[in-house]
Amino acid sequence: MPTIHRSALAAAAVAGTLLAVSACGPDGPAGDGGGSAAPPPSSAAASGGAGGGGVIGGITLPSGLPTGLLEGLPKTWDDLKKWKFEDWDTWASKHVFNNPVVKDFWDPDKMGDSKPADPAPPASKPSPATPKPGDDGVTDPEPAVVNAVAVPRPYTKQPSGKVFFSAKGGRGNCSATVIADPQHPGRSNLVWTAGHCVHEGKGGNFYKDLVFVPAYNNSGASSGGKRAPLSELAPLGTWWADQVTTSPQWMVEGGGTGDAANQYDFAVMRVHNQNDTGKSLEETVGSAVPVWFDAPRDKLNVSATGYPLLKPFDGQELYRCDGGKPTRLSFDAKRPTMLTIGCNMTQGSSGGGWFATMPDGRTALVSNTSIGTQDHTSLSGPYLEAVAKQALDWISRKQ
């Protein structure tokens, strides 16, 4: 994940030739290098034709984009901040998430064979910009690296867990967080993760068999290369996604390496337990954190969590980086400037929650891991403002 001063930028700039790149694909790179898996290219024939790029309104469109994806877009990305429930509902009805439950599909072997989703390195070095009110368009120097520390067990009563999914190239995994549901206080079934953990990005589709496993490996039964039964890996059950929303920016632009699409790289899922107990996810886990939109950057003290998988990690332990005050990263000055913290977590930590303390003392989610540097020195996540708030409002009310 890039900032102005980065030793890895030269390598990251050629990441597209070195790696199979995608912000979140099922086939991770061999060994312990950086990068991620490429989503299958979209078929223009299957998508009803493809556009040739260009600009519609104020939106610059990538070439080869399926024309069906353009339906319902606002005239400019700025207009997206004005969307209401009805606008999100119209958009979602054109891009339906289909995730039929396959009873007992996810077993320890499938979970163990899934590849980590990658906080992708940048395609190129972002350019510094003149500071503006609200920090828009600013990229700061890289923060000092922070070593992740293991979160003490048990993981129950914590809002963190892992997401698993199927794609054309195989199975993948991410990290995620149980969040509070504004419309259903105390009974939330909502999970926050990265957009690239649920959707292929540009011209692609939602992933399949998308599930959330809270308190994954709570007892440590699968640590150290040991095999463990599903009851130990998923002590609070396997929760299948019913509804998913991510930003239109990610669906239209998301791709191989860190760029402006990652400034809107977030997603919200509504889930249910495949073995219905009558309890909500929040009641089962024992906690859910509110999302703090438009959080004051200069007053944040951020900790990020996740299940990193590449060495020295193994994807079986929940880790935390206490990153302190986040710095800033911007690829497009017209979009919310990303938050950056020093952290050595690797692939698998994508989608993991970033937390800060609100003025009333509550812990809240302020971002999620989106991209990282190729040499695993820092992570960046989207700044959550109006678009993210509207997405949560839609899925909260859409039940």
C-alpha positions as CSV (number, residue, x, y, z in Angstrom):
1,M,0.0,0.0,0.0
2,P,1.7,3.2,-1.3
3,T,2.5,6.5,0.1
4,I,5.0,9.2,-0.9
5,H,8.0,7.5,0.6
6,R,8.2,3.7,-0.3
7,S,11.1,1.4,-0.9
8,A,8.7,-1.1,-2.5
9,L,7.2,1.2,-5.1
10,A,9.4,0.2,-7.9
11,A,8.5,-3.4,-7.5
12,A,4.9,-2.6,-6.9
13,A,4.7,-0.6,-10.1
14,V,5.4,-3.7,-12.1
15,A,3.2,-5.9,-10.0
16,G,0.9,-6.6,-13.0
17,T,3.8,-8.5,-14.7
18,L,5.0,-10.3,-11.7
19,L,1.7,-11.4,-10.1
20,A,-1.7,-12.7,-10.9
21,V,-3.3,-9.5,-9.7
22,S,-6.7,-8.7,-8.3
23,A,-7.7,-7.0,-5.1
24,C,-9.4,-10.2,-4.0
25,G,-9.2,-13.4,-5.9
26,P,-9.3,-17.1,-4.9
27,D,-5.8,-18.1,-6.2
28,G,-3.2,-16.5,-4.1
29,P,0.4,-16.2,-5.3
30,A,2.8,-19.1,-4.9
31,G,5.2,-18.9,-2.0
32,D,5.1,-15.8,0.3
33,G,5.4,-13.0,-2.2
34,G,2.9,-10.1,-2.6
35,G,0.1,-9.8,-5.0
36,S,-3.2,-11.6,-5.5
37,A,-5.3,-13.6,-7.8
38,A,-6.9,-12.3,-11.0
39,P,-10.6,-12.6,-11.4
40,P,-11.8,-14.3,-14.5
41,P,-12.2,-11.8,-17.3
42,S,-15.8,-10.9,-18.1
43,S,-17.4,-12.2,-21.2
44,A,-18.9,-9.5,-23.3
45,A,-21.2,-12.0,-24.9
46,A,-22.4,-13.2,-21.6
47,S,-22.9,-9.7,-20.3
48,G,-24.9,-8.4,-23.2
49,G,-22.1,-6.6,-24.9
50,A,-19.3,-4.4,-23.7
51,G,-18.8,-0.7,-23.7
52,G,-15.7,1.0,-25.1
53,G,-14.8,3.1,-22.1
54,G,-15.0,6.9,-22.3
55,V,-17.0,9.2,-20.1
56,I,-20.7,9.2,-19.3
57,G,-21.6,12.4,-17.4
58,G,-18.7,12.9,-15.0
59,I,-17.8,9.2,-14.7
60,T,-14.8,7.9,-16.5
61,L,-15.6,4.3,-17.5
62,P,-13.0,1.6,-18.1
63,S,-12.9,0.0,-21.6
64,G,-14.6,-3.4,-22.0
65,L,-17.3,-2.7,-19.4
66,P,-20.5,-4.7,-19.8
67,T,-23.2,-2.3,-20.8
68,G,-25.7,-3.7,-18.3
69,L,-23.5,-2.4,-15.5
70,L,-24.1,1.1,-16.6
71,E,-27.9,1.0,-15.9
72,G,-28.9,3.1,-13.0
73,L,-25.5,4.9,-12.5
74,P,-25.7,8.5,-11.4
75,K,-24.6,11.2,-13.7
76,T,-21.4,11.7,-11.7
77,W,-19.8,9.9,-8.8
78,D,-20.5,12.9,-6.6
79,D,-24.2,12.4,-7.2
80,L,-23.9,9.0,-5.6
81,K,-23.5,10.7,-2.2
82,K,-27.1,11.9,-2.7
83,W,-28.6,8.4,-3.2
84,K,-31.5,7.4,-1.0
85,F,-32.9,4.0,-0.2
86,E,-34.9,4.0,-3.5
87,D,-31.8,4.7,-5.5
88,W,-29.8,1.9,-3.9
89,D,-32.8,-0.4,-4.3
90,T,-33.0,0.3,-8.0
91,W,-29.3,-0.3,-8.5
92,A,-29.4,-3.5,-6.4
93,S,-32.3,-4.9,-8.4
94,K,-30.2,-4.7,-11.5
95,H,-27.2,-6.4,-9.9
96,V,-28.7,-9.2,-7.8
97,F,-26.7,-11.3,-5.5
98,N,-27.6,-14.9,-5.8
99,N,-26.2,-17.3,-3.1
100,P,-28.3,-20.4,-2.6
101,V,-27.4,-22.3,0.6
102,V,-25.7,-25.6,0.0
103,K,-26.1,-27.4,3.3
104,D,-22.7,-28.3,4.9
105,F,-20.8,-27.1,1.8
106,W,-18.0,-25.6,3.8
107,D,-16.0,-28.2,5.6
108,P,-12.5,-28.0,7.2
109,D,-10.9,-29.2,3.9
110,K,-12.5,-26.5,1.8
111,M,-11.8,-23.8,4.4
112,G,-8.2,-25.0,4.6
113,D,-7.7,-25.1,0.9
114,S,-9.0,-21.6,0.3
115,K,-6.5,-19.0,-0.7
116,P,-6.1,-15.6,1.0
117,A,-7.5,-12.5,-0.5
118,D,-4.8,-10.0,-1.0
119,P,-4.4,-6.3,0.1
120,A,-3.1,-5.5,-3.4
121,P,-0.1,-3.3,-3.9
122,P,-0.6,-0.1,-6.0
123,A,-0.4,-0.1,-9.7
124,S,1.7,3.0,-9.6
125,K,2.8,5.7,-7.1
126,P,0.0,8.1,-6.3
127,S,0.8,11.7,-6.8
128,P,0.9,14.2,-4.0
129,A,-1.6,17.0,-4.2
130,T,-2.2,20.4,-2.7
131,P,-4.0,19.9,0.7
132,K,-7.7,20.8,0.6
133,P,-10.2,21.2,3.4
134,G,-11.2,17.8,4.7
135,D,-7.8,16.3,3.7
136,D,-9.0,15.4,0.2
137,G,-6.3,14.5,-2.3
138,V,-3.5,14.3,0.2
139,T,-0.9,11.5,0.4
140,D,1.3,11.4,3.4
141,P,4.7,9.7,3.9
142,E,4.6,6.1,4.8
143,P,4.0,5.4,8.5
144,A,6.4,3.3,10.5
145,V,5.7,-0.4,10.3
146,V,3.8,-1.9,13.3
147,N,4.2,-5.6,14.1
148,A,0.9,-7.4,14.5
149,V,0.2,-9.0,17.8
150,A,-2.0,-12.1,18.4
151,V,-5.5,-11.4,19.8
152,P,-5.9,-13.4,23.1
153,R,-8.3,-16.3,22.9
154,P,-11.2,-17.0,23.2
155,Y,-12.4,-15.1,20.2
156,T,-16.0,-15.5,21.2
157,K,-17.6,-12.2,22.3
158,Q,-15.4,-10.5,19.6
159,P,-17.0,-9.2,16.5
160,S,-14.3,-10.6,14.1
161,G,-14.3,-13.6,11.9
162,K,-13.5,-15.0,8.4
163,V,-15.4,-14.8,5.1
164,F,-15.1,-17.7,2.6
165,F,-16.3,-17.7,-1.0
166,S,-16.1,-19.6,-4.3
167,A,-15.1,-18.1,-7.6
168,K,-14.3,-19.5,-11.1
169,G,-10.6,-19.9,-10.2
170,G,-11.2,-21.7,-6.8
171,R,-12.0,-20.8,-3.2
172,G,-10.9,-17.7,-1.3
173,N,-11.1,-16.1,2.1
174,C,-11.1,-12.7,3.8
175,S,-11.6,-11.2,7.2
176,A,-14.7,-9.4,8.4
177,T,-16.6,-7.8,11.3
178,V,-20.1,-8.1,12.9
179,I,-21.6,-4.6,12.8
180,A,-24.7,-3.1,14.5
181,D,-27.9,-3.0,12.4
182,P,-29.5,0.5,12.8
183,Q,-33.0,-0.9,12.1
184,H,-32.6,-4.0,14.3
185,P,-30.7,-3.0,17.4
186,G,-29.5,-5.9,19.4
187,R,-30.4,-8.4,16.7
188,S,-28.0,-7.6,13.9
189,N,-27.2,-10.1,11.1
190,L,-24.9,-7.7,9.3
191,V,-21.2,-8.2,8.4
192,W,-18.8,-5.6,7.1
193,T,-15.9,-6.5,4.8
194,A,-14.1,-5.2,1.7
195,G,-15.8,-4.9,-1.6
196,H,-13.1,-7.0,-3.2
197,C,-14.0,-9.9,-0.8
198,V,-17.6,-10.2,-2.3
199,H,-17.3,-9.1,-5.9
200,E,-14.8,-9.5,-8.7
201,G,-14.8,-5.9,-9.6
202,K,-14.9,-4.4,-13.1
203,G,-17.3,-6.2,-15.3
204,G,-17.5,-9.2,-12.9
205,N,-20.0,-10.8,-10.6
206,F,-20.5,-11.5,-7.0
207,Y,-18.7,-14.5,-5.6
208,K,-20.6,-17.7,-4.8
209,D,-21.0,-19.7,-1.6
210,L,-20.3,-16.6,0.4
211,V,-20.3,-17.3,4.2
212,F,-19.2,-15.7,7.4
213,V,-17.6,-17.7,10.2
214,P,-17.5,-15.7,13.5
215,A,-14.8,-16.5,16.0
216,Y,-13.0,-18.7,13.5
217,N,-10.6,-21.2,15.2
218,N,-11.7,-19.9,18.6
219,S,-10.0,-22.7,20.5
220,G,-6.8,-22.8,18.5
221,A,-7.6,-26.4,17.4
222,S,-6.3,-25.8,13.9
223,S,-3.3,-23.8,14.8
224,G,0.2,-25.0,14.1
225,G,-0.8,-27.0,11.0
226,K,-3.3,-29.2,12.9
227,R,-6.5,-30.5,11.4
228,A,-9.7,-29.7,13.3
229,P,-13.4,-30.5,13.0
230,L,-15.8,-27.9,11.8
231,S,-17.2,-27.6,15.3
232,E,-13.8,-26.2,16.3
233,L,-13.3,-24.0,13.2
234,A,-16.8,-22.6,13.3
235,P,-17.9,-22.7,17.0
236,L,-20.7,-20.2,16.4
237,G,-21.9,-21.7,13.2
238,T,-21.6,-21.0,9.4
239,W,-23.6,-17.9,8.3
240,W,-24.6,-17.7,4.7
241,A,-25.0,-14.4,3.0
242,D,-28.5,-13.5,1.9
243,Q,-28.0,-10.0,0.6
244,V,-24.8,-8.1,-0.3
245,T,-24.1,-4.6,-1.3
246,T,-20.8,-3.0,-2.3
247,S,-20.1,0.4,-3.9
248,P,-21.0,1.0,-7.6
249,Q,-17.4,2.3,-7.9
250,W,-16.0,-1.1,-7.0
251,M,-18.4,-2.9,-9.3
252,V,-17.6,-0.6,-12.2
253,E,-13.8,0.0,-11.7
254,G,-12.4,-2.5,-9.3
255,G,-9.5,-4.5,-10.5
256,G,-6.0,-5.9,-10.2
257,T,-4.0,-3.5,-8.1
258,G,-4.5,-0.6,-5.7
259,D,-6.1,2.4,-7.4
260,A,-9.0,4.9,-7.1
261,A,-11.5,2.1,-6.9
262,N,-10.1,1.0,-3.6
263,Q,-11.2,4.4,-2.1
264,Y,-14.7,2.8,-2.2
265,D,-13.6,-0.7,-1.3
266,F,-16.2,-1.8,1.2
267,A,-19.2,-4.1,1.4
268,V,-22.0,-5.1,3.8
269,M,-23.6,-8.6,3.9
270,R,-26.8,-9.8,5.6
271,V,-26.3,-13.3,6.8
272,H,-28.2,-16.2,8.4
273,N,-27.2,-19.4,10.2
274,Q,-27.4,-22.4,8.0
275,N,-28.7,-24.3,11.1
276,D,-31.3,-21.8,12.2
277,T,-31.2,-21.4,16.0
278,G,-33.7,-18.5,16.2
279,K,-30.9,-16.2,17.4
280,S,-29.4,-13.4,15.4
281,L,-25.7,-13.2,14.6
282,E,-25.2,-10.4,17.2
283,E,-27.0,-12.5,19.9
284,T,-24.9,-15.5,19.0
285,V,-21.6,-13.7,19.0
286,G,-22.4,-11.5,21.9
287,S,-21.3,-8.2,20.3
288,A,-21.6,-6.0,17.2
289,V,-19.9,-2.7,16.6
290,P,-21.5,0.5,15.2
291,V,-20.0,2.0,12.1
292,W,-18.7,5.5,12.6
293,F,-19.2,7.4,9.4
294,D,-17.3,10.7,8.8
295,A,-15.1,10.0,11.8
296,P,-12.7,12.9,12.5
297,R,-9.3,11.9,11.0
298,D,-7.2,13.9,13.3
299,K,-8.8,12.4,16.4
300,L,-8.6,8.7,15.5
301,N,-6.5,6.1,17.2
302,V,-6.9,3.1,15.0
303,S,-6.4,-0.7,15.5
304,A,-6.9,-3.1,12.6
305,T,-7.7,-6.8,13.0
306,G,-7.6,-9.7,10.6
307,Y,-6.5,-13.3,9.9
308,P,-3.3,-12.9,7.9
309,L,-2.2,-16.0,6.1
310,L,1.2,-15.6,4.4
311,K,4.3,-16.3,6.4
312,P,5.1,-15.6,9.2
313,F,1.3,-16.0,9.7
314,D,-0.9,-19.1,8.9
315,G,-4.4,-17.7,8.6
316,Q,-5.6,-19.5,11.8
317,E,-4.9,-16.8,14.3
318,L,-6.7,-13.4,14.7
319,Y,-4.1,-10.6,14.8
320,R,-4.3,-6.9,15.7
321,C,-2.1,-3.9,14.6
322,D,-2.3,-0.9,16.9
323,G,-1.6,1.7,14.2
324,G,-2.3,4.9,16.1
325,K,-3.2,8.0,14.2
326,P,-3.8,7.1,10.5
327,T,-2.0,8.9,7.7
328,R,-3.6,9.6,4.3
329,L,-3.5,8.0,0.8
330,S,-5.2,9.3,-2.3
331,F,-5.4,8.1,-5.9
332,D,-8.2,10.5,-6.9
333,A,-8.5,13.8,-5.1
334,K,-12.2,13.9,-5.8
335,R,-12.8,10.8,-3.7
336,P,-12.5,10.3,0.1
337,T,-8.8,10.0,1.0
338,M,-8.0,6.6,2.4
339,L,-6.7,5.9,5.9
340,T,-3.2,4.3,6.2
341,I,-1.5,2.6,9.2
342,G,1.8,0.9,9.7
343,C,1.1,-2.9,9.9
344,N,2.9,-6.1,8.8
345,M,-0.3,-8.2,8.3
346,T,-0.4,-10.0,5.0
347,Q,-3.0,-11.6,2.6
348,G,-6.0,-12.9,4.4
349,S,-6.3,-9.7,6.4
350,S,-8.4,-8.1,3.6
351,G,-11.8,-6.9,4.8
352,G,-10.7,-7.0,8.5
353,G,-12.2,-4.2,10.6
354,W,-10.5,-1.0,11.7
355,F,-11.6,0.2,15.1
356,A,-11.5,3.5,17.1
357,T,-13.1,4.8,20.2
358,M,-16.1,7.1,19.8
359,P,-16.6,10.2,22.1
360,D,-19.1,8.2,24.1
361,G,-16.6,5.5,24.8
362,R,-17.9,2.9,22.4
363,T,-15.7,1.0,20.0
364,A,-16.7,1.6,16.4
365,L,-15.7,0.4,13.0
366,V,-14.1,3.2,10.9
367,S,-12.7,1.3,7.9
368,N,-11.6,-2.1,6.6
369,T,-8.4,-3.4,5.1
370,S,-8.3,-2.8,1.4
371,I,-4.7,-2.6,0.1
372,G,-1.2,-3.1,1.4
373,T,2.4,-2.7,0.4
374,Q,4.1,-5.5,-1.4
375,D,6.7,-5.8,1.4
376,H,3.9,-5.8,4.1
377,T,4.8,-2.6,5.9
378,S,1.4,-0.8,5.9
379,L,-2.3,-1.2,5.1
380,S,-4.8,1.2,3.8
381,G,-8.6,1.3,4.1
382,P,-11.4,3.4,2.7
383,Y,-12.7,6.4,4.6
384,L,-16.3,5.8,5.3
385,E,-18.6,8.7,4.5
386,A,-21.9,9.3,2.7
387,V,-21.8,6.5,0.1
388,A,-20.9,3.9,2.7
389,K,-23.6,5.2,5.0
390,Q,-26.3,5.0,2.3
391,A,-25.2,1.4,1.5
392,L,-25.6,0.4,5.2
393,D,-28.9,2.2,5.4
394,W,-30.2,0.3,2.4
395,I,-29.3,-3.2,3.5
396,S,-30.5,-2.4,7.1
397,R,-33.9,-1.5,5.8
398,K,-34.0,-4.2,3.1
399,Q,-35.3,-7.2,5.0
